[in-house]
């Protein structure tokens, strides 16, 4: 079981250094909208003092933690609140077991290739009201949530027929969702990197494991990391840095692999792993960014995902996009979008997800943009659901602006 097999790799608790300032409570998106979750201070350092590995869990509400990491970003004492919550989730998972619905949502990458192969038929089924009612009745996947459609060919298949060239090499961790559901994000990433003189390579890779970790499945997440790290380390040792376009995948590999899952050599990989726009910003600062952009008369709004903020690198996409002439871009002043990976698909959490996203929707309505931009695939899904607007990855706009 998860905790029983991961005791040796659990990080040391620093719950006792919590100073009770309640800054984490002020930013928690879940406790703000429902009394069912006591908030990160109580769920993390507060409850940690009473948790005993050998005893039963008293934390059924821990499953309401959305995993946004906002509590970590504001903690003045440096308490690893989100990690305490994840460990508690794993303990709770040991006791109650994982429902088939949760297993299915966390292992969706297993069916990606099959989904792409049968995408014309499968996409129609995913939109069918009868199928959605059945999914809610049998699996408790809320019928109001749009299920993402599959695309064919996959990004990996497209890249197999694409000849990438450049004076330097850079590797790309594209992630499951780009591979089977948002292929154009991967294409745009490759095209922008190539326009800046890089040959793009794709190291062998599997799901980063963040859906599993977010649901308390340490074993499943660590299994993914133990497969990915040797492949990525081989790429690093060959002389290539690695970029990621998904902030969730990037956060998982850069921070959770080493700090929470204790995967050997993960830090060596993390030292050469960059957010895509962080990488482009570095090129700009060194004078190597190709910044010849055509006029783009478009009003857009940018939303910074939670996992981007937890990386602590600022807002590099916003900095680069502001180089495009004619592009009117606003930064959306709102916190978590509310999807939380698999969180917002679950029937018992759908309303909470929507309430969290209400502030974001209202902020977007005030700005009246034509297009929304955000680096996270989950945020893109949620914003489309909340607003009905066109939502893109920032790299797609940057690719379209290349002259």
PyMOL commands that set and color helices and strands:
alter all, ss='L'
color gray80, all
select helices_A, chain A and resi 2-9+15-17+23-27+40-48+60-64+70-74+81-96+100-106+108-117+119-127+129-139+155-160+175-180+183-195+210-214+218-237+247-259+266-270+276-285+306-311+316-321+343-345+350-367+377-387+394-401
alter helices_A, ss='H'
color red, helices_A
select strands_A, chain A and resi 168-173+198-201+241-244+273-275+298-303+327-331+371-374+390-392
alter strands_A, ss='S'
color yellow, strands_A
deselect
rebuild
show_as cartoon
